[in-house]
Amino acid sequence: MLTIEYFSHLPAFSISGHAKEAPRGADIVCAGASALLFTLIAMLDGKEDDLCPEFFEHNDHYNITCQPELRYMSDALGIFRDFAKGFEFLARYYPDYVKFIKDPPLSAKKEPIEHE
């Protein structure tokens, strides 16, 4: 399952997993999500001076966020909101393959307790 978390107040996306709608290379759901993701990255990359985007990718997990100055925050929020509509559309039409979560709770990771 492809999981897309959208943090509307930051703005940020966390995207992980695979849709597995079809074999790799023929999966239209993953292709749609990838097209949205890479278009967002290209768009933000062209506005790096204003929006201060940050990209992280590791093992098919992507985090995309912006930390702009206050005067550019509404622009960043608008861009992420527009792309969220595309991801939400995928989840609505392919619910067996895509999970879209708007504003998931932020959890504090706790370190394991070491026993002596």
SELUMMAR-408238 format. One record per residue: residue number from 1; x, y, z of N, C-alpha, C in turn. Coordinates in nm, 3 decimals, padded with zeros to 5 digits. Layout:
BEGIN
<rec NUM; <X; Y; Z>; <X; Y; Z>; <X; Y; Z>>
...
# end
This chain:
BEGIN
<rec 1; <00.085; -00.118; 00.000>; <00.000; 00.000; 00.000>; <00.089; 00.124; 00.000>>
<rec 2; <00.050; 00.221; -00.078>; <00.117; 00.349; -00.083>; <00.051; 00.439; 00.022>>
<rec 3; <00.128; 00.492; 00.113>; <00.073; 00.577; 00.219>; <00.126; 00.719; 00.200>>
<rec 4; <00.033; 00.814; 00.194>; <00.067; 00.955; 00.177>; <00.013; 01.030; 00.296>>
<rec 5; <00.102; 01.090; 00.372>; <00.062; 01.173; 00.485>; <00.086; 01.319; 00.446>>
<rec 6; <-00.018; 01.399; 00.466>; <-00.014; 01.541; 00.430>; <-00.030; 01.623; 00.557>>
<rec 7; <00.071; 01.702; 00.586>; <00.071; 01.789; 00.703>; <00.041; 01.931; 00.654>>
<rec 8; <-00.086; 01.968; 00.654>; <-00.129; 02.092; 00.589>; <-00.077; 02.218; 00.657>>
<rec 9; <-00.046; 02.212; 00.783>; <-00.003; 02.330; 00.857>; <00.148; 02.352; 00.853>>
<rec 10; <00.226; 02.259; 00.799>; <00.372; 02.273; 00.804>; <00.431; 02.350; 00.685>>
<rec 11; <00.414; 02.329; 00.565>; <00.355; 02.225; 00.483>; <00.454; 02.111; 00.460>>
<rec 12; <00.400; 01.987; 00.450>; <00.487; 01.872; 00.431>; <00.409; 01.751; 00.383>>
<rec 13; <00.481; 01.662; 00.313>; <00.430; 01.531; 00.275>; <00.529; 01.426; 00.323>>
<rec 14; <00.476; 01.312; 00.362>; <00.556; 01.192; 00.387>; <00.492; 01.083; 00.303>>
<rec 15; <00.569; 01.023; 00.215>; <00.516; 00.925; 00.121>; <00.600; 00.798; 00.132>>
<rec 16; <00.533; 00.685; 00.149>; <00.607; 00.560; 00.164>; <00.528; 00.443; 00.106>>
<rec 17; <00.600; 00.337; 00.074>; <00.538; 00.214; 00.026>; <00.522; 00.210; -00.124>>
<rec 18; <00.447; 00.109; -00.168>; <00.418; 00.088; -00.310>; <00.271; 00.055; -00.324>>
<rec 19; <00.210; 00.100; -00.431>; <00.068; 00.071; -00.454>; <00.046; -00.077; -00.482>>
<rec 20; <00.135; -00.140; -00.558>; <00.125; -00.281; -00.595>; <-00.007; -00.312; -00.666>>
<rec 21; <-00.052; -00.219; -00.750>; <-00.172; -00.238; -00.830>; <-00.142; -00.330; -00.947>>
<rec 22; <-00.017; -00.329; -00.992>; <00.027; -00.410; -01.105>; <00.177; -00.436; -01.086>>
<rec 23; <00.236; -00.523; -01.169>; <00.381; -00.546; -01.157>; <00.460; -00.417; -01.175>>
<rec 24; <00.577; -00.413; -01.112>; <00.665; -00.297; -01.121>; <00.686; -00.260; -01.267>>
<rec 25; <00.672; -00.133; -01.298>; <00.687; -00.085; -01.434>; <00.556; -00.074; -01.509>>
<rec 26; <00.449; -00.137; -01.457>; <00.318; -00.131; -01.522>; <00.211; -00.078; -01.427>>
<rec 27; <00.252; -00.032; -01.313>; <00.160; 00.012; -01.207>; <00.118; 00.156; -01.231>>
<rec 28; <-00.006; 00.176; -01.280>; <-00.051; 00.312; -01.312>; <-00.073; 00.396; -01.188>>
<rec 29; <-00.104; 00.332; -01.075>; <-00.124; 00.407; -00.951>; <00.009; 00.464; -00.903>>
<rec 30; <00.112; 00.381; -00.902>; <00.245; 00.431; -00.864>; <00.295; 00.536; -00.964>>
<rec 31; <00.265; 00.515; -01.091>; <00.307; 00.613; -01.192>; <00.240; 00.748; -01.167>>
<rec 32; <00.112; 00.746; -01.133>; <00.042; 00.871; -01.104>; <00.098; 00.941; -00.982>>
<rec 33; <00.123; 00.864; -00.876>; <00.180; 00.922; -00.754>; <00.321; 00.974; -00.780>>
<rec 34; <00.400; 00.900; -00.856>; <00.536; 00.944; -00.888>; <00.535; 01.072; -00.970>>
<rec 35; <00.443; 01.081; -01.065>; <00.434; 01.203; -01.147>; <00.402; 01.323; -01.059>>
<rec 36; <00.308; 01.308; -00.966>; <00.277; 01.417; -00.875>; <00.397; 01.452; -00.788>>
<rec 37; <00.460; 01.350; -00.731>; <00.574; 01.372; -00.641>; <00.688; 01.444; -00.712>>
<rec 38; <00.727; 01.395; -00.829>; <00.841; 01.454; -00.897>; <00.810; 01.591; -00.956>>
<rec 39; <00.684; 01.617; -00.990>; <00.645; 01.750; -01.034>; <00.653; 01.848; -00.917>>
<rec 40; <00.607; 01.804; -00.800>; <00.618; 01.888; -00.680>; <00.764; 01.919; -00.650>>
<rec 41; <00.850; 01.820; -00.653>; <00.992; 01.841; -00.625>; <01.053; 01.939; -00.725>>
<rec 42; <01.021; 01.922; -00.854>; <01.075; 02.012; -00.956>; <01.024; 02.155; -00.936>>
<rec 43; <00.898; 02.166; -00.900>; <00.841; 02.299; -00.878>; <00.907; 02.368; -00.758>>
<rec 44; <00.925; 02.295; -00.649>; <00.987; 02.352; -00.530>; <01.134; 02.384; -00.552>>
<rec 45; <01.200; 02.299; -00.630>; <01.341; 02.319; -00.658>; <01.364; 02.452; -00.729>>
<rec 46; <01.270; 02.493; -00.810>; <01.280; 02.620; -00.881>; <01.250; 02.741; -00.793>>
<rec 47; <01.202; 02.717; -00.672>; <01.167; 02.826; -00.581>; <01.244; 02.813; -00.449>>
<rec 48; <01.363; 02.755; -00.455>; <01.435; 02.725; -00.331>; <01.474; 02.850; -00.252>>
<rec 49; <01.497; 02.961; -00.319>; <01.533; 03.082; -00.245>; <01.417; 03.134; -00.160>>
<rec 50; <01.294; 03.119; -00.209>; <01.177; 03.170; -00.137>; <01.117; 03.068; -00.040>>
<rec 51; <01.107; 02.942; -00.084>; <01.032; 02.842; -00.006>; <01.119; 02.752; 00.081>>
<rec 52; <01.249; 02.750; 00.059>; <01.342; 02.669; 00.138>; <01.297; 02.523; 00.151>>
<rec 53; <01.279; 02.456; 00.036>; <01.233; 02.317; 00.043>; <01.342; 02.224; 00.093>>
<rec 54; <01.298; 02.115; 00.154>; <01.388; 02.009; 00.199>; <01.332; 01.878; 00.149>>
<rec 55; <01.419; 01.793; 00.092>; <01.380; 01.664; 00.038>; <01.462; 01.556; 00.106>>
<rec 56; <01.396; 01.448; 00.140>; <01.465; 01.334; 00.199>; <01.409; 01.209; 00.135>>
<rec 57; <01.496; 01.120; 00.088>; <01.454; 00.993; 00.031>; <01.543; 00.883; 00.086>>
<rec 58; <01.479; 00.777; 00.132>; <01.553; 00.661; 00.179>; <01.461; 00.540; 00.172>>
<rec 59; <01.505; 00.438; 00.099>; <01.431; 00.311; 00.089>; <01.283; 00.332; 00.056>>
<rec 60; <01.256; 00.403; -00.052>; <01.119; 00.428; -00.098>; <01.034; 00.506; 00.002>>
<rec 61; <01.097; 00.585; 00.083>; <01.026; 00.675; 00.174>; <01.072; 00.816; 00.142>>
<rec 62; <00.975; 00.902; 00.115>; <01.006; 01.040; 00.078>; <00.944; 01.136; 00.179>>
<rec 63; <01.021; 01.233; 00.221>; <00.970; 01.345; 00.301>; <01.001; 01.472; 00.224>>
<rec 64; <00.898; 01.553; 00.205>; <00.913; 01.680; 00.136>; <00.850; 01.786; 00.225>>
<rec 65; <00.926; 01.891; 00.254>; <00.874; 01.998; 00.338>; <00.933; 02.131; 00.295>>
<rec 66; <00.872; 02.237; 00.341>; <00.924; 02.372; 00.318>; <00.926; 02.446; 00.450>>
<rec 67; <01.027; 02.530; 00.465>; <01.037; 02.615; 00.584>; <01.066; 02.757; 00.538>>
<rec 68; <00.968; 02.818; 00.469>; <00.991; 02.952; 00.415>; <00.980; 03.060; 00.522>>
<rec 69; <01.029; 03.178; 00.486>; <01.003; 03.295; 00.570>; <00.853; 03.315; 00.573>>
<rec 70; <00.805; 03.381; 00.674>; <00.661; 03.401; 00.694>; <00.594; 03.461; 00.570>>
<rec 71; <00.661; 03.553; 00.503>; <00.599; 03.620; 00.387>; <00.573; 03.524; 00.270>>
<rec 72; <00.640; 03.407; 00.268>; <00.619; 03.309; 00.161>; <00.539; 03.188; 00.206>>
<rec 73; <00.497; 03.185; 00.331>; <00.428; 03.067; 00.384>; <00.298; 03.039; 00.310>>
<rec 74; <00.220; 03.141; 00.279>; <00.092; 03.115; 00.209>; <00.117; 03.055; 00.071>>
<rec 75; <00.224; 03.095; 00.004>; <00.259; 03.034; -00.126>; <00.291; 02.886; -00.108>>
<rec 76; <00.372; 02.853; -00.009>; <00.409; 02.713; 00.016>; <00.285; 02.630; 00.052>>
<rec 77; <00.201; 02.683; 00.140>; <00.080; 02.611; 00.180>; <-00.010; 02.587; 00.060>>
<rec 78; <-00.021; 02.685; -00.028>; <-00.104; 02.670; -00.148>; <-00.053; 02.563; -00.242>>
<rec 79; <00.077; 02.560; -00.264>; <00.136; 02.458; -00.351>; <00.110; 02.319; -00.295>>
<rec 80; <00.136; 02.301; -00.167>; <00.115; 02.169; -00.105>; <-00.033; 02.131; -00.105>>
<rec 81; <-00.120; 02.228; -00.083>; <-00.264; 02.202; -00.084>; <-00.308; 02.153; -00.222>>
<rec 82; <-00.256; 02.216; -00.328>; <-00.292; 02.175; -00.463>; <-00.245; 02.033; -00.494>>
<rec 83; <-00.124; 02.000; -00.454>; <-00.074; 01.864; -00.478>; <-00.147; 01.763; -00.390>>
<rec 84; <-00.189; 01.804; -00.272>; <-00.266; 01.714; -00.185>; <-00.395; 01.671; -00.254>>
<rec 85; <-00.456; 01.761; -00.331>; <-00.578; 01.726; -00.404>; <-00.552; 01.612; -00.501>>
<rec 86; <-00.439; 01.615; -00.568>; <-00.403; 01.507; -00.660>; <-00.382; 01.375; -00.589>>
<rec 87; <-00.309; 01.379; -00.477>; <-00.286; 01.256; -00.399>; <-00.417; 01.204; -00.341>>
<rec 88; <-00.501; 01.295; -00.295>; <-00.631; 01.256; -00.239>; <-00.719; 01.191; -00.347>>
<rec 89; <-00.712; 01.242; -00.466>; <-00.785; 01.186; -00.580>; <-00.742; 01.041; -00.604>>
<rec 90; <-00.610; 01.017; -00.605>; <-00.561; 00.880; -00.622>; <-00.616; 00.787; -00.514>>
<rec 91; <-00.615; 00.833; -00.391>; <-00.664; 00.750; -00.280>; <-00.814; 00.723; -00.291>>
<rec 92; <-00.888; 00.822; -00.337>; <-01.033; 00.805; -00.351>; <-01.066; 00.702; -00.458>>
<rec 93; <-00.995; 00.705; -00.570>; <-01.025; 00.615; -00.681>; <-00.951; 00.482; -00.675>>
<rec 94; <-00.850; 00.473; -00.593>; <-00.776; 00.348; -00.577>; <-00.757; 00.317; -00.428>>
<rec 95; <-00.866; 00.303; -00.354>; <-00.856; 00.287; -00.208>; <-00.787; 00.158; -00.163>>
<rec 96; <-00.780; 00.059; -00.249>; <-00.712; -00.066; -00.213>; <-00.560; -00.053; -00.225>>
<rec 97; <-00.513; 00.057; -00.286>; <-00.371; 00.071; -00.314>; <-00.308; 00.197; -00.255>>
<rec 98; <-00.391; 00.296; -00.222>; <-00.339; 00.424; -00.172>; <-00.417; 00.466; -00.048>>
<rec 99; <-00.342; 00.505; 00.053>; <-00.401; 00.561; 00.175>; <-00.353; 00.704; 00.188>>
<rec 100; <-00.448; 00.798; 00.196>; <-00.417; 00.939; 00.211>; <-00.460; 00.982; 00.350>>
<rec 101; <-00.368; 01.037; 00.426>; <-00.396; 01.080; 00.563>; <-00.365; 01.228; 00.574>>
<rec 102; <-00.469; 01.307; 00.600>; <-00.448; 01.451; 00.618>; <-00.427; 01.479; 00.766>>
<rec 103; <-00.321; 01.550; 00.795>; <-00.287; 01.592; 00.931>; <-00.286; 01.477; 01.033>>
<rec 104; <-00.202; 01.375; 01.006>; <-00.191; 01.267; 01.104>; <-00.129; 01.320; 01.233>>
<rec 105; <-00.158; 01.254; 01.344>; <-00.097; 01.301; 01.469>; <00.054; 01.283; 01.464>>
<rec 106; <00.123; 01.379; 01.517>; <00.269; 01.369; 01.529>; <00.297; 01.291; 01.656>>
<rec 107; <00.374; 01.187; 01.643>; <00.404; 01.107; 01.762>; <00.550; 01.125; 01.799>>
<rec 108; <00.572; 01.130; 01.928>; <00.709; 01.141; 01.978>; <00.764; 01.000; 01.991>>
<rec 109; <00.874; 00.974; 01.924>; <00.935; 00.842; 01.935>; <01.005; 00.831; 02.068>>
<rec 110; <00.980; 00.724; 02.136>; <01.041; 00.703; 02.266>; <01.157; 00.605; 02.251>>
<rec 111; <01.264; 00.636; 02.318>; <01.379; 00.548; 02.316>; <01.349; 00.425; 02.401>>
<rec 112; <01.397; 00.308; 02.360>; <01.374; 00.190; 02.443>; <01.443; 00.204; 02.578>>
<rec 113; <01.381; 00.149; 02.677>; <01.438; 00.150; 02.812>; <01.540; 00.039; 02.823>>
<rec 114; <01.658; 00.076; 02.866>; <01.764; -00.025; 02.882>; <01.758; -00.079; 03.025>>
<rec 115; <01.763; -00.211; 03.035>; <01.763; -00.275; 03.165>; <01.904; -00.317; 03.199>>
<rec 116; <01.940; -00.299; 03.324>; <02.075; -00.337; 03.366>; <02.076; -00.479; 03.419>>
# end
